[in-house]
Amino acid sequence: MKYELSDHAAKRLLARQIESRWIEMALTEPDLEEPDRVDSAVRHALKRIAEADNRILRVVYNATTTPSRIISVYFDRRMKGKL
Protein backbone atom coordinates (compact mmCIF):
# COMPACT_ATOMS: atom_id res chain seq x y z
CA MET A 1 0.00 0.00 0.00
CA LYS A 2 1.32 3.41 -0.95
CA TYR A 3 1.40 6.09 1.72
CA GLU A 4 3.25 9.23 2.67
CA LEU A 5 4.28 10.41 6.11
CA SER A 6 3.46 13.80 7.55
CA ASP A 7 6.41 15.57 9.18
CA HIS A 8 4.92 14.72 12.59
CA ALA A 9 4.57 11.02 11.71
CA ALA A 10 8.11 10.83 10.33
CA LYS A 11 9.52 12.26 13.57
CA ARG A 12 7.44 9.89 15.70
CA LEU A 13 8.49 6.91 13.60
CA LEU A 14 12.15 7.61 14.38
CA ALA A 15 11.67 8.63 18.00
CA ARG A 16 9.55 5.60 18.83
CA GLN A 17 11.65 3.12 16.83
CA ILE A 18 8.70 2.01 14.73
CA GLU A 19 9.56 0.08 11.60
CA SER A 20 7.95 1.15 8.33
CA ARG A 21 6.95 -2.44 7.57
CA TRP A 22 4.84 -2.41 10.73
CA ILE A 23 2.93 0.57 9.33
CA GLU A 24 2.37 -1.34 6.10
CA MET A 25 1.11 -4.35 8.08
CA ALA A 26 -1.32 -2.18 10.02
CA LEU A 27 -2.64 -0.54 6.86
CA THR A 28 -2.99 -3.70 4.78
CA GLU A 29 -3.99 -6.22 7.48
CA PRO A 30 -5.29 -4.32 10.52
CA ASP A 31 -6.55 -6.26 13.52
CA LEU A 32 -9.05 -3.44 14.02
CA GLU A 33 -9.94 -0.32 12.07
CA GLU A 34 -11.84 2.60 13.56
CA PRO A 35 -13.15 5.90 12.25
CA ASP A 36 -11.79 9.05 13.87
CA ARG A 37 -14.16 10.62 16.39
CA VAL A 38 -13.73 14.12 14.96
CA ASP A 39 -12.72 13.93 11.28
CA SER A 40 -14.61 11.57 8.95
CA ALA A 41 -11.68 11.52 6.50
CA VAL A 42 -9.37 10.05 9.15
CA ARG A 43 -9.11 6.35 10.05
CA HIS A 44 -7.21 4.48 12.77
CA ALA A 45 -5.63 1.13 11.88
CA LEU A 46 -4.56 -1.00 14.84
CA LYS A 47 -2.22 -3.96 14.63
CA ARG A 48 -0.63 -6.21 17.25
CA ILE A 49 3.11 -6.30 16.56
CA ALA A 50 4.63 -9.58 17.76
CA GLU A 51 8.22 -8.33 17.39
CA ALA A 52 7.44 -5.40 19.70
CA ASP A 53 6.30 -7.49 22.68
CA ASN A 54 2.78 -7.76 21.23
CA ARG A 55 2.16 -4.05 21.67
CA ILE A 56 -0.65 -2.49 19.66
CA LEU A 57 0.44 -0.10 16.93
CA ARG A 58 -2.03 2.66 16.07
CA VAL A 59 -1.64 4.27 12.65
CA VAL A 60 -3.74 7.39 12.18
CA TYR A 61 -4.14 8.28 8.53
CA ASN A 62 -6.18 10.28 6.05
CA ALA A 63 -7.96 7.72 3.90
CA THR A 64 -9.25 10.27 1.36
CA THR A 65 -5.86 11.23 -0.06
CA THR A 66 -3.91 9.35 -2.71
CA PRO A 67 -1.62 8.02 -1.45
CA SER A 68 -2.92 7.79 2.10
CA ARG A 69 -1.26 10.32 4.39
CA ILE A 70 -0.05 9.04 7.77
CA ILE A 71 -0.84 11.67 10.40
CA SER A 72 0.57 9.91 13.46
CA VAL A 73 1.83 6.53 14.57
CA TYR A 74 2.34 5.20 18.09
CA PHE A 75 2.01 2.19 20.36
CA ASP A 76 -1.35 2.55 22.08
CA ARG A 77 -1.04 1.57 25.75
CA ARG A 78 -4.81 1.93 26.23
CA MET A 79 -5.37 -1.03 23.86
CA LYS A 80 -3.21 -3.46 25.84
CA GLY A 81 -5.17 -6.67 26.37
CA LYS A 82 -8.04 -5.53 24.13
CA LEU A 83 -6.90 -7.07 20.85
N, C-alpha and C positions, 0 to 999 in steps of 0.2 A: 504494500500500500504506500502510495506517495504521500508525503507530508512535509511541512516546513515548520521550523521552530521559531517561535517569537523570541525576542532577545531575553525576556524573562525566563522562558522555558530552557533556553540554551544554557543560561547561567545556573539554573537549578539542576539540570542534567549533570553538569560538571561538579557542582558543590555536593550533590547527594550521591555521587558515584553510581548513577543510573545508566545502564547500558542501552544504546539505541535499539538493539534487537528486542529488548524487553518492551519498549514502546511499540514496536511493530507487532509483537505478540499480543499486547493489550488491544491494539486497534483491529487486528485481523481475527483474533480468537478471544474476545473478552469473556471472563467468567460472569460478568454482570455489566450491563450498560444502563445508564440513567440519564434522563434529561436534566439540564441545569434548572435550578429553581427560579432563576431570574431571567435568563436569556434563552429563548426557544431555539436559537441557532447553535447553542453550545451543548455538547454531550460529554458525559463522563464514562470512560471505559475503565473497568477495574479487572485486574488480573493478578492471581496468586503467582508469585515468582519463587519457584523452588530453590534456585541458586542464591536467593537472598533471604534465607531462613523462613521461607513461606510467607514473607510479608506481602501485603496487598498494594500493588502499584495502581495509583489513580492517574489517568491521563485525561486532562481536560482539554477539549479541542473544539474548534469551530467546524461543524460538519457541513456548512453551506459553502465553504470556499473550495476551490480546486487549485492545488491540492489542499487537503485538510490542514488547518493551521493549529499547531499545538500551543495552547495558552499557558499551561502549567503541567508539571509532572512531579509527583511525590509519593512516598510510601504513606498510606493512610492508616494511622494507628487506631482510629475509631472503628475500622473494619476488621480488626483482629478477631478471629474466631467466628466471623459472620459469613465467610465464604468457604 
